[in-house]
């Protein structure tokens, strides 16, 4: 009886002041700062030659950070319940955008890929928006059909068909990397939602088979695969970018050449401020710098996973799935980007979260973190409500 009287008061005292996760905010702020510094270092020579302004990319990156923070505040102001109720609408929006970007003359084509929409002076990469929409939609759908997913194996086909539709539209752009990231993210959410292990393994093997077939039977993808296996066989053509990246890794050694002292960024490594920015980071900060950066990412992911665990303990399936999806997305992109730069994976156009130059990726990643912060806020606020009404 005494315990019942004390517990609500204790909960109320512990959670009266609901604040945003300070550790998560600090980690994101540090990563954004590191990204700004390395983008400045990696892009100044390219910008000076191409645009006659060494600060061109830095200025745009600052604008992207400002836009990301602005929209993050908006996401923070939207209750979790809204995303849970209108997840289906985001799936519809994702499908429409993926269709619109494929329309000739509407979608912007760059290097054979039609992935962007031009909105004034801003270019939006649709696949990044699809990641945001996909995580919320599948978290909503799976949380509503979790019981059927666990008891009726055929229920797995419904979310799979919707996933295949999104991935197929991404492959039409083509955006092979975006399709793979979305597939892995949703697959992990399916497993957390209660899909059987054999079902997830079957899904994984099927995905590997399909993606492998696409790579083998598509000439330019096959060329990338061959150059990845032995980049030194053709270091001045197919293997050029990877060999220059590996040279940057070798120059970094233990402590790096120092901030701003990269040689590979001097028009040796193509587009050093985007997909291969990690190579420039390694060259300037060395193995010790890499350990510190990876530690920051590990702390970030562990912090996000802890929020997913908190949601699971409170039986909030939607919140747990959404937050876990965000952690999987960030983890997979970090692994793939670093793997590509180090020659562990075939070349894929995936940015390093918070670090690489690229407005769409930076903004969407910040929005996903804002969603995680809002979910944790609502979880803690729910404790206050229960404590105050008990």
N, C-alpha and C positions, 0 to 999 in steps of 0.2 A: 504493500500500500504506500509506504513511504517512498519507495523507488518510483512508483508511478507518478507521485506528486512532484518528485525532484526532476525526473528526466526531461519533461517539456521545458522547464525553466533552464536547465543546463543547455539544452539545444538552442534555446533562444539567446542565451548569453554568448554561446560560442559562435553564432552565425548572425547576430544582429546586424553587423556591418558586412554586407555582401560586396566584395570587391572582385575585380577581374584578376585572373591568375597572373601575379606579378612576375613569376619565373618565366612563364610563356612569353609575356610581353617583352621581358628583358632579352631573352634569347632571340626573338624575332628582330628586335632593335639592333642587336649586335650583328646578326647575319646581314641585315639590310645595310648597315654601316660598312661591313667588310665588302659586300657586293659593290657599294658605291665606290670604294677606294680602288678595288681591283678593276672595275669597269673603266674608271678614269685612267688607270695605268695601262690597261690593255688596248684602249681605243684611241688614245691621243694621236699616235702616229698615223693611224688609218684615217681618222677624222681630218687631220691637218692636210693630208694628201687629197682626200676625196671631197671635202667640203671647205677647205681653207680655214677651218676653225677647229683647233685641237680639243675644244671643250664641247663640240657638237653633241656627241653621244652622252656626255655627262649631264648636260642641260636637259636633254630629253629623258634621261634616267631619273633625274630629280622630279620632272613633271609626272612621270609614271608613279613614282613613290607618293607624290601628293595626291594623285587620282586614287591610288590604292587606299591611302588612309581615309580619303573622303568617303569612298564607297564602303570601306570597312566600318566606319561609324554608322552608316545606314543599316548594314547587316546586323550590327550590334543592337540596333534599336528595334529589330523585328523579333518578336517572340518565337521560340522554338515551335510552338503549336502551329504557327502559320506555315512553316516549311513542311511540317508533318501533314497538314491538311491539303496543301496545294502542290505536293510533289508531282502529281500526275500532270499538272499544268507545265511544269518545267520539262518534263519528258516531251510534251507536245512542242514546246518552244525549241528544244534541242533539235528535234526532227525537222522543223520548219527552217531553222537556220542552216542546218546541214544541206537541205535541198536548195535554199536560196543561194548559198555560196557556190553551188555547182552550175548556176545559170550563167551562160556565156555573156560577158559584158557586165555582169553584176559582181561576181566573185573576182578577186584580184589574183592573177596568175604570176607566180615567181618561180623560176627554175623548173618549170614543168608541173608545178603543184598549184592547185587552185583552192587555197585554204583561208583566204583573208577577205574581209569586207572593208572597204574604204569608207570611213565616216569622217568627212572633212579632211583634216590633217592627221587624223588618228586611224591606224590600221588595226583591225580587230581579228585575231586568229580564232576562228570559230571552235576549233577542237578544244581550246582552253575553256571556253564557256560550257562546252558539252561535258567536260569533267565535273564542273560545279553542279550542273543540272543533273548529271547522271548519279552522283553520290547522293544527292537529296532525294531524287525519285526512287532509287532502289532501296534506300533506307526506309522510306515511307511505305513502299510496296511490300517489302519483306517483313517489316514490323507488323503489317496488317494481315499477312498470310503466313506467319511463322508456324502456326499450329498445323496448317494443311501441308506446309513444306516438310515438316517433321514426320507426318503420318502418311502422306500420300506422295510417293516418289514421282508420279507424273506431274505433280504441281511444279516441279523444277523446270519443266519445259516453257512455262509461261514467261518467267523472267529471262530465261535464256533466249527466247525468241526476240524479246525486246532489246536485249543486249546485242544479239547478232545484227539486228536492224541498225543500231547505232554504229556498230563496228563496220558494217558493210558500207554505210554512208561515209564514214571516215576514210575507208579504203578507196572510195571513188575519187577522193580529192587529188591525189592519194596522200594519206597520213598514216603510214604504217606504225610509226612509234606511238601516236596518239591512240590508235586502236588497241595496241598491245597493253598500254598503261591502263586504259579503261577496262579491258578484259580482266587483267590481273586484279585491279581494285574491286570490281564487282564480284569476281570469283571469291576473293577473301571475305567479302561481306556475306555472300551466300553460305560459306562455311560457318561463319559466326552465327548466322540466322538459323542454323540447324540442318543444313544439307549434309548428307552422309559423306564420310570420307571417300568411299569408293566413287560416289557421284562427282566429287570435286576432282579426284584423280583422273576420272574419265574425261571430265571437262578440260582439265589441264592438258592431257595427252592429245585430245582432239584439237585444242587450240594450237599446240605446238605443231601438230601435223599440218593443219591448214596454213598457218603462218610460214612454216617451212616450205610448203608447196608453192606459196606465193613468191617466196624469196628465190626458189630454185628456177621457177618458170618465168620470172620477170628479169629481162636482161640486165637492167641497171642495178637491181638488187643483187643479182648473182655476181656482178662485177665487184660490188661493195664487199660481198662475202669472201670472194677470192682475195681481194686486196687486204682484207682484215687478217686472213690466215697467214699471209706472208707479204707484209707491206714493203719489205726491202727488195722484193723481186722487181717492183716497178716504182721506185721511190720518187720519180719525177712526174708520174701521172696518177694512176689509180691509188697508189699508196702514199701520195705526197703529203696529204693532211695528217695522216696518222704518224708517218715518220717524223715530221716536224714536231708533232706533239710529244713523241717519245724522246726526241732530242731535248725538248724543254724539260722533261722529267729528269733526264740525265744531268742537265746543267744545274738543277736545283740542289742536288746532293743533300746534306744534312740541314743546313741553315739557309739555303737559297742565296741568290745574288743580291737581295735587298730590294726594298720597295722601289718600283719604277725602273729597275735595272734589267728587266727581261730583254733578251736579244731576239727571241722568236717572234715577239710582237712587232718587230720592225719589218713587217711585210713578208716574213717567212711563213708563219702560220696563218692561213686564210681565216678571216673573220674571228680574230682571237678573243673578242669581247662577248661572243655569243655561246655557241655550243661547246667550244674548246677553251673556255675561260679557265677551267680548272688547271689546264696545262700551264698557263701563264702564272697562276697562283703557285703551283709547285715550283716553277723556275725561280720565282722571286722570294718564296718563303720556305722552300725546302721541305724535308721530311717532318721536321718539328712543326712547321706551320700546318702541314696536312693533318697531323695528329690533333692539333688544337681545333681545326675546322671540323674534322670528323667528330670530335668530342662534342662540339656545339650541336651538330645535327643529331647525334645520339641522345643528348639531353632533351632536345626539342621533341624527338619522337617518343621518348620515354614519358615525357610530360603529357603529351597528347594521349598516349595509350592509357595513362593513369586516369585521365578524365573519362575515357571509354569504360574503364573498369568501374569507376564510380557510378556511371549510368547503369551498368549491368547489375551492380549491387542494389540499385534502387528500382530494378525491373523496368527501366525506361529503354525499351528495345530500340526505338527509333534513334534516340540520342546516342546509344552505344554503337549502333551500326554506322551512323553518319560520322562520328568521331573516329571510329576505327577505319572507315573508308579514307578519311583525310590522312591519317597516319600511314596507311598503306600506300597511298598515292605519292606522298612526299618521300617515303622510304624508297620506293621503287624508282622514282625519278633520280634520286641521289645516286643510287647504285648504278643505274644505267648510264648516267652522264659521266660518272667517274670511270666506269668500266670502258666506255667508248674512248675517253681521252687517254686511258692507259693501255688501250689495245686489247682489253679483255673481252669486249663485245664488238660486233660489227657497227659501223658508223650509223648513228641514228640522230635525228634532229630533236633532241630533248634537252631542255635547259636545266641548269643546276638551280634548284629553288632558292630564291632570295638573292642569288649571286649573279647569275647571267644577265646580260642586257636583253631586254625583251618585255615590252609593255604588257601584253596580254597575259603571259605566264606570271609575271610579278603581281599583277592586279588580282588575278584569280587565286593565286596562292595566299595572298593576304586576306582575301574574302573568305577563303576556307578556314584560315586561322580565326578570323572574326566570328565565323559560325561556331567554331569550337568554344571560343570564349563565351558566346551567348548561351550555348547549351550548358556550360558549367555554371554560369550565372543563374540560369533557370533551375538547375538542379539544386543549388544552394538556397535559392529563394523558396523553393518548395519545402525545404526543411524549416525555414522560418515560419511559413504558413502553417505547417503541421504543429510546430512548437507553440505557436501563438494561439492555436485553436484547440489544443489538447486539453 
